[in-house]
Amino acid sequence: MAEPRRVCVVGPGTRFLSGITYYTYSLIEALTAAGHQCSAVLIRDLVPVRLYPGRARVGGALTELRLPPQVPRFDGVDWYWGRSLVRAVAFLRRQRPQVLVLQWWTGAVLHTYLVLAVVARLCGARVVVEFHEAQDVGEARLPFVSRYMDLLGRALLRLSAAQLVHSRFDHDQVKGRYGVDESAVVIPHAGYDYLPSRPPLRDAPQGVVNLLYFGVIRPFKGVEDLIAAVDLLGPDRSGFWLTLVGETWEGWDLPSRLIADSPHRDRITFVNRYVTDDEAAGYFAGADVVVLPYHRSSSSGPLQIAMAAGLALVVTKVGGLVEATAGYPGAVLADPRDPASLAQGILQAAGLVGRRFEGVTTWADTARGYTELFDTVLSDAGPSDTGPSNAVPSNAVPSDAVPSDAMSR
């Protein structure tokens, strides 16, 4: 077994619950199971609550997610710092990790990450930045925020020994955005298996194919395309039921209006909120086909839940999703922004209902990739302290071997 390392993972806690929370906790659990001595610094107040799209459910009892009991944690750092940053720095100095792993998904954490990275470097640790996307699509529309990300993001990467992404798509995005010359390490996103076992939640009658969309509802998620696709199923429409489960962000109410006006409204279940883990487990248990009609995506938490459950799914050919589903035989690919292509994909996927599929990356795979990365960045022959690494663990996917064609729950 490789030498255990002292590793501190920095990412969001459960107060501002999101897909990256589940990833952070799952990664810590996997690294702990692999023998590493893990600690955690959690982001508590991600932004001022009034600015958060899901402000109504911040701090709600939505999950039973817990870190392993033996993992020291500081929960946590606030966007506005105060004493929380001082205490986080003191925590890092006590833990003295050999590697600091930063989960990157939003510019809201960038100022905090810079400080933690500097402290870690001063304590002799190596810094690894794991990208879930180069920049949130909502942030990208704000010129000041975009420029802020360009400047401070490059500064953070100069402090890092390595960067990690989930796909060739993300690699190219990060390289183009932040000017990283060396190749980032590519370790595919693992399947999510954190949901409890629960009885099915479904309004669809038995024998009817229940199509599930799960996740936040935003302009780039393409939910309106899915609603239109169901209208195009023609005489086969009576064999399908549409279940939409998700919280509306950015005021994107077009899907809600289309549902209200649909002549098939009696065959649509719409749960327009962020559901608990128990409810999520029930909706996936009651699904026959998961449909993700995204216009863009780096990676997808709902996709990883669906694949871990072995479900048939229809997903659009965008971002890193082609790579994510390449080894999964239950995936049907459709064209983005094309309801007719989605409808065809749904009909094809209906033929897969009742089967369970394998082929998803496991968290043990992720832990092995990380372990080799730790060995590389901590070895005397590894990369220098002054720049990012281009070393790729042997069980990771080299960026030039992935087809050219990532997260929020």
C-alpha positions in Angstrom: 0.0 0.0 0.0 1.2 3.5 -0.7 2.3 5.6 2.2 -0.6 7.3 4.1 -0.5 11.1 3.9 -1.9 13.9 6.0 -4.5 15.5 3.8 -6.7 18.5 4.4 -9.7 18.9 2.0 -11.4 22.3 1.7 -14.9 22.5 0.4 -18.5 23.5 1.3 -20.3 22.2 4.4 -23.9 21.4 4.6 -25.3 24.9 5.5 -25.2 25.9 1.8 -25.9 22.4 0.6 -25.0 21.7 -3.0 -23.6 18.9 -5.2 -20.1 20.0 -4.3 -20.9 19.3 -0.6 -21.6 15.7 -1.5 -18.5 15.5 -3.5 -16.3 17.0 -0.7 -17.7 14.6 1.9 -17.5 11.6 -0.4 -13.9 12.4 -1.3 -12.9 12.7 2.4 -14.6 9.4 3.2 -12.8 7.7 0.2 -9.4 9.0 1.2 -9.9 8.0 4.8 -10.9 4.5 3.7 -7.7 4.4 1.7 -5.7 5.0 4.8 -4.9 8.7 4.6 -5.1 10.9 7.7 -7.7 13.4 6.5 -8.9 16.7 8.0 -11.4 19.1 6.7 -11.9 22.9 6.5 -15.5 23.6 5.5 -16.9 26.7 3.9 -19.9 27.7 6.2 -21.4 30.9 4.9 -20.6 30.7 1.2 -22.0 34.2 0.5 -24.3 36.6 2.3 -27.6 34.6 2.5 -29.6 37.3 0.7 -27.4 36.9 -2.4 -27.8 33.1 -2.7 -30.4 31.8 -5.2 -31.5 29.1 -2.7 -31.6 31.4 0.2 -34.9 30.0 1.5 -33.5 26.7 2.4 -30.0 27.7 3.7 -29.3 25.8 6.9 -32.3 23.5 6.5 -32.3 19.9 7.6 -32.0 18.4 4.1 -29.3 15.8 4.6 -27.9 13.3 7.0 -24.5 13.6 5.4 -21.7 13.2 7.9 -17.9 13.1 7.8 -16.2 10.0 9.3 -16.0 10.5 13.1 -12.2 10.3 13.2 -11.8 13.2 10.7 -10.9 16.5 12.5 -12.8 19.3 10.9 -13.3 23.1 11.2 -16.8 24.2 10.3 -16.2 26.7 9.1 -15.0 29.7 7.2 -17.4 32.5 6.3 -17.3 34.6 3.1 -16.8 37.8 5.2 -14.0 36.1 7.2 -14.0 37.7 10.7 -12.7 35.4 13.4 -13.6 32.4 11.2 -10.5 32.8 9.0 -8.2 33.2 12.0 -9.6 30.0 13.5 -9.2 28.2 10.1 -5.6 29.2 9.9 -5.0 28.1 13.4 -6.6 24.7 12.6 -4.4 24.3 9.5 -1.3 25.0 11.6 -2.3 22.4 14.2 -3.1 19.8 11.6 0.0 20.5 9.4 -1.2 18.6 6.4 1.2 17.4 3.8 -1.3 18.2 1.0 -4.1 20.8 0.9 -6.9 19.9 -1.5 -9.1 22.8 -2.6 -12.5 22.1 -4.2 -13.1 24.8 -6.9 -16.6 25.5 -8.2 -17.3 29.2 -7.5 -15.4 32.5 -7.3 -17.0 33.2 -4.0 -14.4 31.1 -2.3 -11.4 32.4 -4.1 -10.2 35.0 -1.6 -10.4 32.4 1.2 -8.6 29.8 -0.9 -5.7 32.1 -1.6 -5.1 32.7 2.1 -5.4 29.0 3.0 -3.0 28.1 0.1 -0.4 30.6 1.3 -0.7 29.3 4.9 -0.4 25.8 3.7 2.7 26.6 1.6 4.3 28.3 4.6 3.7 25.2 6.6 5.4 23.1 4.0 2.3 21.6 2.4 1.6 21.1 -1.3 -1.5 22.5 -2.8 -3.8 20.6 -5.2 -6.8 22.4 -6.9 -9.6 20.2 -8.0 -11.8 21.9 -10.6 -15.5 21.1 -11.0 -15.8 23.8 -13.6 -13.7 26.8 -14.7 -16.4 29.2 -13.6 -20.1 29.2 -12.7 -22.2 30.2 -15.7 -24.0 32.8 -13.6 -20.7 34.4 -12.5 -19.4 34.4 -16.0 -22.1 37.0 -17.0 -20.7 39.5 -14.5 -17.7 41.4 -16.1 -16.2 42.5 -12.7 -16.5 39.0 -11.3 -15.0 37.4 -14.4 -12.0 39.7 -14.3 -11.6 39.0 -10.6 -11.6 35.3 -11.3 -9.0 35.7 -14.1 -6.5 37.6 -11.9 -6.9 35.7 -8.5 -7.5 32.3 -10.2 -4.1 32.6 -11.9 -2.5 33.6 -8.6 -4.0 30.6 -6.8 -2.8 28.2 -9.5 0.8 29.6 -9.2 0.6 28.4 -5.6 -0.5 24.9 -6.5 1.6 21.8 -7.2 -1.1 20.2 -9.3 -4.6 20.7 -10.7 -7.2 17.9 -11.1 -10.1 17.9 -13.4 -12.8 15.3 -14.4 -12.6 15.4 -18.2 -10.6 16.6 -21.2 -13.3 19.2 -21.6 -12.5 20.7 -18.2 -8.8 20.4 -18.9 -9.2 22.6 -22.0 -11.5 25.0 -20.2 -9.0 25.5 -17.3 -6.1 25.8 -19.6 -7.8 28.3 -21.9 -9.2 30.4 -19.0 -6.2 30.5 -16.6 -3.2 30.0 -18.9 -2.0 26.8 -17.4 0.5 25.4 -19.8 1.0 22.0 -18.2 -1.6 19.2 -18.4 -3.9 18.9 -15.4 -4.5 15.4 -13.9 -7.7 13.8 -15.2 -9.6 11.6 -12.7 -13.2 10.9 -13.8 -15.9 11.8 -11.4 -17.0 8.9 -9.3 -20.6 7.7 -9.0 -22.7 8.9 -6.1 -23.9 6.2 -3.8 -24.7 8.2 -0.7 -28.5 8.1 -1.0 -30.2 5.9 1.5 -32.4 2.9 0.4 -36.0 4.1 0.3 -39.3 3.0 -1.3 -40.1 4.5 -4.7 -41.6 7.9 -4.9 -43.6 8.1 -8.1 -47.0 9.2 -9.4 -46.6 7.3 -12.6 -48.7 4.2 -12.8 -47.0 0.8 -13.0 -46.2 -0.1 -16.6 -45.7 3.6 -17.6 -42.1 4.8 -18.1 -41.3 7.4 -15.5 -38.9 10.0 -16.9 -37.0 11.8 -14.1 -35.3 15.2 -14.4 -33.5 16.0 -11.1 -31.4 19.1 -10.2 -31.6 22.8 -10.0 -33.6 24.6 -12.7 -31.5 27.2 -14.5 -31.4 28.5 -18.0 -28.6 26.2 -19.2 -30.2 23.1 -17.8 -32.6 22.7 -20.8 -35.7 21.6 -18.8 -37.9 23.4 -21.3 -36.5 21.2 -24.1 -37.5 18.1 -22.1 -41.1 19.3 -21.7 -41.2 20.0 -25.4 -39.8 16.6 -26.2 -42.5 14.8 -24.3 -45.0 16.6 -26.5 -43.3 15.2 -29.5 -43.6 11.5 -28.5 -46.8 11.3 -30.5 -48.9 8.2 -30.0 -46.3 6.7 -27.6 -46.9 9.6 -25.2 -49.4 7.7 -23.1 -46.7 5.3 -22.1 -44.7 8.0 -20.4 -44.8 10.1 -17.3 -42.6 13.1 -16.6 -41.3 13.8 -13.1 -39.4 17.1 -12.6 -37.6 17.6 -9.2 -35.6 20.7 -8.7 -35.3 24.2 -7.2 -35.6 27.2 -9.6 -32.6 29.6 -9.7 -32.1 32.9 -11.4 -35.9 33.4 -11.8 -36.0 30.9 -14.7 -39.7 30.2 -14.7 -40.1 29.2 -18.3 -40.3 25.4 -17.4 -43.0 26.3 -14.8 -45.1 28.2 -17.4 -44.7 25.5 -20.0 -45.9 22.9 -17.5 -48.9 25.0 -16.5 -49.9 25.4 -20.2 -49.2 21.9 -21.2 -52.2 19.8 -22.5 -50.5 16.9 -20.8 -50.2 18.5 -17.4 -52.0 15.6 -15.8 -49.0 13.4 -16.7 -46.4 15.7 -15.2 -45.2 15.7 -11.6 -43.4 18.9 -10.7 -41.6 19.2 -7.3 -40.2 22.7 -7.4 -37.9 22.8 -4.4 -34.6 21.4 -3.1 -35.6 18.0 -1.7 -34.1 16.1 1.2 -31.8 13.1 0.7 -34.7 10.8 1.7 -36.9 12.3 -1.0 -34.2 12.2 -3.6 -33.6 8.5 -2.9 -37.3 7.9 -3.4 -37.5 9.8 -6.7 -34.5 7.9 -8.1 -35.9 4.6 -6.8 -39.2 5.4 -8.7 -37.5 6.4 -11.9 -37.3 4.3 -15.0 -35.2 6.7 -17.2 -33.2 9.8 -16.0 -33.2 12.6 -18.6 -30.6 15.4 -18.4 -31.2 17.9 -21.3 -28.3 20.3 -20.5 -27.2 23.0 -22.9 -23.8 23.0 -21.2 -22.1 21.1 -18.4 -18.7 20.2 -17.0 -20.0 17.4 -14.9 -23.3 16.4 -13.3 -24.2 15.1 -9.8 -27.6 13.7 -10.9 -25.8 11.9 -13.7 -23.5 10.2 -11.2 -26.4 9.3 -9.0 -28.2 7.7 -12.0 -25.2 5.7 -13.1 -24.4 4.5 -9.6 -28.1 3.3 -9.4 -27.6 1.5 -12.8 -30.5 3.4 -14.4 -31.1 4.0 -18.1 -30.5 7.7 -19.0 -30.7 10.2 -21.8 -28.1 12.9 -21.7 -27.1 15.6 -24.1 -23.7 15.6 -25.9 -22.2 18.6 -24.1 -19.1 19.4 -22.1 -17.7 16.5 -20.1 -20.8 14.4 -20.2 -19.8 12.4 -23.3 -16.6 11.3 -21.5 -18.5 10.7 -18.3 -20.8 8.2 -20.0 -18.4 6.6 -22.4 -18.1 3.4 -20.5 -21.7 3.2 -19.3 -23.9 1.1 -21.6 -27.2 2.5 -20.2 -26.6 6.0 -21.6 -28.3 7.3 -24.7 -26.9 10.6 -26.1 -29.0 13.3 -27.6 -28.3 16.6 -29.3 -28.5 19.7 -27.0 -31.3 22.3 -27.6 -33.1 19.8 -29.8 -36.4 18.4 -28.4 -36.8 16.1 -31.4 -33.4 14.5 -30.7 -34.4 14.2 -27.0 -37.7 12.6 -27.9 -35.9 10.0 -30.0 -33.4 9.3 -27.2 -36.3 8.8 -24.8 -37.9 6.2 -27.1 -34.6 4.5 -27.4 -34.0 4.5 -23.6 -37.4 3.1 -23.0 -36.2 -0.1 -24.5 -33.6 -0.3 -21.7 -36.1 -0.1 -18.8 -35.8 -3.0 -16.4 -32.1 -3.5 -16.9 -29.4 -2.4 -14.5 -26.1 -1.2 -15.9 -22.5 -1.0 -14.6 -19.5 1.0 -15.7 -19.3 3.9 -13.3 -16.1 5.1 -11.7 -15.9 4.2 -8.0 -14.7 6.2 -5.1 -12.0 3.6 -4.6 -10.8 4.4 -8.1 -10.7 8.1 -7.2 -8.8 7.4 -4.0 -6.2 5.4 -5.9 -5.8 8.3 -8.4 -5.4 10.8 -5.6 -2.9 8.5 -3.7 -0.6 8.4 -6.8 -1.0 12.1 -7.2 0.0 12.7 -3.5 3.1 10.4 -4.0 4.1 12.4 -7.1 3.7 15.9 -5.6 5.4 14.9 -2.4 8.3 13.0 -3.9 11.8 14.6 -4.0 11.8 14.0 -7.8 8.3 15.6 -8.2 7.4 19.0 -9.5 9.0 22.1 -8.1 7.2 24.4 -5.6 6.9 27.2 -8.1 4.4 25.8 -10.5 1.7 23.3 -11.4 2.4 19.7 -12.1 1.8 17.8 -15.4 2.2 14.4 -13.8 -0.7 12.0 -14.4 -1.3 9.0 -12.1 -1.2 5.7 -13.9 -4.9 4.9 -13.3 -6.1 8.4 -14.3 -7.1 9.2 -17.8 -4.4 11.1 -19.7 -5.9 14.2 -21.2 -4.8 13.3 -24.7 -6.6 9.9 -24.5 -10.1 11.1 -23.9 -12.5 11.8 -26.7 -12.7 15.5 -27.5 -16.3 15.4 -27.0 -18.3 19.0 -15.8 -22.4 20.2 -10.6 -25.0 20.9 -8.9 -27.7 18.8 -7.3 
